[in-house]
């Protein structure tokens, strides 16, 4: 019996060390609590209540986003995530189990030019934290900027414009691409003209992190206009006015995809 009790104590100590190691690997064991006052549905004065994760979801003007999806991801176990919806005040709150390590991400759904978009939200704290600790994590809608790279994620809040050499071009060297916004961007703000020239001998080219909107796209090479063939199209056209489309079904990343050539075939 004495030997059994010793084994049991050793086993419990080993499991406790494993759990603390997982929390430390997620970068949250001693991270300071932060965040603006979190009244209303999540009211905890800006400091996380013990074992509670809470926060507020806003747009770029600081206005609350109701119905946003907040995912409290379990950093230890697969498919053990907690999914919440924000209230009318943009707030969320959840009492975590006193186990494991967690991190918060979220999305908002927006309709733009009759097309639905599911957009990633930016957390003001992107690392992990323990279920015992709790955390205030606020999220904001951003139209550009790099997403947090914690936990294997990568990319940008803006979309990408991807261009390939068409049937009569060996490469894209010297091709200049111009994007002119048509109407307001997805967040209602005014966009800016974007111009980029390809340098070097490349077969594919992309402009990353473009604020999502509707753009007229034109391309030239050494001052000569090129023609476009859009993804899933069989013909080249002189210019294109288009919206961003999802990279794949259900994606939260978006792009404009086409080929350029000197003439139609």
Wavefront OBJ file of the C-alpha trace (Angstrom):
o trace
v 0.000 0.000 0.000
v 2.836 2.398 0.823
v 4.475 1.719 -2.545
v 1.130 2.304 -4.354
v 0.660 5.695 -2.636
v 4.187 6.739 -3.606
v 3.526 5.795 -7.241
v 0.216 7.707 -7.244
v 1.886 10.850 -5.865
v 4.635 10.642 -8.484
v 2.065 10.187 -11.255
v 0.041 13.225 -10.129
v 3.212 15.323 -9.941
v 4.221 14.255 -13.473
v 0.794 15.190 -14.907
v 0.943 18.582 -13.176
v 4.366 19.301 -14.701
v 3.128 18.301 -18.165
v 0.172 20.691 -17.873
v 2.375 23.587 -16.725
v 4.741 22.902 -19.605
v 1.906 23.119 -22.127
v 0.713 26.425 -20.661
v 4.229 27.861 -20.737
v 4.675 26.754 -24.348
v 1.595 28.758 -25.241
v 3.278 31.872 -23.829
v 0.771 32.715 -21.131
v 1.984 31.383 -17.818
v 3.003 34.804 -16.480
v 1.564 37.220 -19.091
v 0.066 40.373 -17.490
v -3.666 40.879 -17.773
v -4.733 43.748 -19.979
v -7.674 45.222 -21.845
v -10.052 48.158 -21.651
v -12.926 48.227 -19.138
v -15.191 45.308 -19.888
v -18.561 46.296 -18.477
v -21.982 45.073 -19.601
v -22.214 41.383 -20.374
v -18.524 40.857 -19.724
v -18.159 43.365 -16.891
v -14.911 42.752 -15.064
v -13.341 46.209 -15.117
v -10.645 45.319 -17.665
v -8.994 42.603 -15.530
v -9.895 38.983 -16.146
v -11.943 37.353 -13.428
v -10.436 34.090 -12.265
v -11.081 31.478 -14.933
v -13.180 33.839 -17.097
v -12.427 34.794 -20.693
v -14.252 37.907 -21.864
v -13.939 40.879 -24.174
v -15.518 43.095 -26.791
v -15.598 42.967 -30.592
v -15.535 46.277 -32.480
v -15.074 47.700 -35.946
v -12.315 50.162 -36.844
v -14.387 53.084 -35.531
v -14.768 51.392 -32.150
v -18.420 50.507 -32.710
v -19.589 47.132 -31.362
v -20.119 44.213 -33.749
v -23.123 42.135 -32.744
v -23.323 38.493 -33.780
v -19.585 38.094 -34.321
v -18.250 34.585 -33.787
v -15.665 34.208 -31.024
v -13.781 30.910 -30.848
v -12.014 30.041 -27.601
v -9.563 27.497 -28.945
v -8.243 24.679 -26.791
v -4.466 24.632 -27.272
v -4.110 21.168 -25.738
v -6.890 19.009 -27.196
v -8.166 18.799 -30.767
v -11.816 19.682 -31.409
v -12.458 20.890 -27.843
v -13.094 24.527 -28.760
v -15.789 26.818 -27.357
v -17.783 28.887 -29.875
v -19.673 32.018 -28.771
v -21.657 34.832 -30.419
v -21.340 38.446 -29.294
v -24.361 40.283 -27.962
v -25.798 43.578 -29.177
v -23.040 45.422 -27.284
v -20.333 43.360 -29.000
v -19.368 41.606 -25.767
v -18.764 37.973 -24.885
v -17.988 36.166 -21.636
v -17.358 32.537 -20.664
v -16.399 30.713 -17.476
v -13.609 28.345 -18.508
v -13.005 24.919 -17.009
v -9.952 25.044 -14.708
v -7.874 22.962 -17.096
v -5.845 23.216 -20.286
v -4.558 26.252 -22.173
v -6.642 28.474 -24.472
v -6.369 31.233 -27.078
v -9.016 33.454 -28.687
v -9.787 34.145 -32.335
v -12.917 35.399 -34.080
v -14.694 36.220 -37.319
v -17.383 38.642 -38.471
v -19.716 38.182 -41.425
v -20.251 41.166 -43.725
v -22.274 41.550 -46.915
v -20.589 43.677 -49.584
v -22.003 44.257 -53.083
v -24.453 41.429 -52.448
v -21.679 38.940 -51.628
v -21.130 37.461 -48.119
v -17.660 37.755 -46.591
v -16.393 35.977 -43.492
v -13.512 38.042 -42.124
v -10.891 37.286 -39.479
v -10.803 39.599 -36.458
v -7.637 40.902 -34.800
v -7.129 39.953 -31.118
v -5.365 42.441 -28.844
v -3.736 39.445 -27.142
v -2.860 36.574 -29.480
v -1.066 34.179 -27.131
v -2.294 31.416 -24.870
v -3.515 31.509 -21.279
v -4.563 28.911 -18.717
v -8.138 28.067 -17.836
v -7.366 28.899 -14.217
v -5.977 32.321 -15.135
v -8.655 33.671 -17.469
v -8.081 36.618 -19.773
v -9.625 39.743 -21.321
v -9.217 39.484 -25.106
v -10.780 42.177 -27.284
v -11.054 41.729 -31.039
v -11.232 44.295 -33.836
v -12.104 44.203 -37.517
v -9.097 45.281 -39.599
v -8.933 45.663 -43.390
v -5.157 45.263 -43.627
v -2.145 44.118 -41.656
v -0.545 40.792 -40.830
v -2.549 38.271 -38.811
v -0.963 36.882 -35.614
v 1.373 34.014 -36.388
v 0.788 32.213 -33.084
v -0.433 28.625 -33.310
v 0.551 28.157 -36.945
v -1.630 30.823 -38.548
v -0.292 33.195 -41.219
v -1.483 35.705 -43.787
v -3.084 39.144 -43.932
v -6.408 40.783 -43.174
v -6.408 42.262 -46.685
v -6.823 40.239 -49.869
v -4.265 39.217 -52.478
v -4.171 40.005 -56.194
v -2.547 37.124 -58.071
v -1.438 37.358 -61.705
v 0.145 34.790 -64.031
v 1.729 35.082 -67.459
v -0.735 34.256 -70.220
v -0.391 32.329 -73.452
v 1.971 34.728 -75.271
v 4.106 35.969 -72.347
v 7.218 34.134 -71.175
v 7.226 35.981 -67.842
v 5.852 39.049 -66.080
v 8.998 41.178 -65.964
v 8.133 44.872 -66.363
v 4.370 44.378 -66.011
v 2.710 47.229 -64.103
v -0.577 46.532 -62.355
v -2.998 49.317 -61.337
v -5.995 48.830 -59.032
v -8.520 51.675 -58.897
v -11.256 51.386 -56.225
v -14.853 51.604 -57.438
v -17.042 52.962 -54.664
v -16.339 52.511 -50.946
v -14.345 49.592 -49.574
v -15.925 46.786 -47.562
v -15.779 48.853 -44.348
v -17.364 51.910 -46.007
v -14.139 53.897 -46.236
v -12.653 55.405 -49.389
v -9.922 53.363 -51.044
v -6.720 54.454 -52.732
v -5.228 53.644 -56.140
v -2.589 50.897 -55.876
v 0.177 50.544 -58.486
v 2.867 47.862 -58.521
v 5.502 46.815 -61.088
v 6.950 43.318 -61.337
v 10.712 43.178 -60.963
v 12.742 40.154 -61.985
v 12.009 37.050 -64.002
v 8.996 35.582 -62.232
v 6.138 33.415 -63.451
v 3.606 34.495 -60.838
v 3.028 37.745 -58.998
v 0.840 38.861 -56.130
v 0.042 42.088 -54.331
v -0.596 41.127 -50.730
v -2.780 42.774 -48.107
v -5.054 44.835 -50.357
v -8.089 46.224 -48.472
v -11.086 44.281 -49.748
v -13.299 46.243 -52.116
v -14.367 46.481 -55.741
v -11.542 47.479 -58.099
v -10.992 48.197 -61.760
v -7.797 46.354 -62.679
v -5.519 47.358 -65.555
v -2.072 46.127 -66.588
v 0.600 47.446 -68.931
v 4.030 46.290 -70.051
v 6.483 48.992 -71.109
v 3.491 51.308 -71.466
v 1.509 48.902 -73.711
v -1.888 47.771 -72.314
v -2.301 44.060 -71.643
v -5.481 41.978 -71.707
v -6.907 39.863 -68.870
v -8.340 36.396 -68.542
v -10.074 35.988 -65.208
v -10.132 32.752 -63.247
v -12.801 30.380 -64.646
v -13.109 32.495 -67.822
v -12.151 31.401 -71.344
v -11.680 34.847 -72.939
v -9.291 37.785 -72.524
v -10.689 41.303 -71.987
v -9.137 44.775 -72.038
v -9.808 45.568 -68.390
v -11.769 44.177 -65.470
v -13.894 45.538 -62.637
v -14.235 42.859 -60.007
v -14.732 41.982 -56.348
v -12.550 39.706 -54.245
v -13.582 36.051 -54.016
v -12.749 33.438 -51.359
v -9.521 31.512 -51.876
v -11.609 28.347 -51.467
v -15.063 27.458 -50.187
v -15.448 28.601 -46.589
v -12.137 30.511 -46.531
v -11.563 33.749 -44.613
v -8.853 34.779 -47.106
v -9.795 36.433 -50.416
v -8.192 37.169 -53.741
v -8.491 38.371 -57.333
v -7.019 35.838 -59.777
v -6.214 36.311 -63.486
v -3.725 35.888 -66.342
v -2.407 38.640 -68.617
v -1.340 38.494 -72.263
v -0.575 40.932 -75.060
v -3.541 39.827 -77.189
v -6.489 37.468 -77.128
v -5.906 34.209 -78.995
l 1 2 3 4 5 6 7 8 9 10 11 12 13 14 15 16 17 18 19 20 21 22 23 24 25 26 27 28 29 30 31 32 33 34 35 36 37 38 39 40 41 42 43 44 45 46 47 48 49 50 51 52 53 54 55 56 57 58 59 60 61 62 63 64 65 66 67 68 69 70 71 72 73 74 75 76 77 78 79 80 81 82 83 84 85 86 87 88 89 90 91 92 93 94 95 96 97 98 99 100 101 102 103 104 105 106 107 108 109 110 111 112 113 114 115 116 117 118 119 120 121 122 123 124 125 126 127 128 129 130 131 132 133 134 135 136 137 138 139 140 141 142 143 144 145 146 147 148 149 150 151 152 153 154 155 156 157 158 159 160 161 162 163 164 165 166 167 168 169 170 171 172 173 174 175 176 177 178 179 180 181 182 183 184 185 186 187 188 189 190 191 192 193 194 195 196 197 198 199 200 201 202 203 204 205 206 207 208 209 210 211 212 213 214 215 216 217 218 219 220 221 222 223 224 225 226 227 228 229 230 231 232 233 234 235 236 237 238 239 240 241 242 243 244 245 246 247 248 249 250 251 252 253 254 255 256 257 258 259 260 261 262 263 264 265
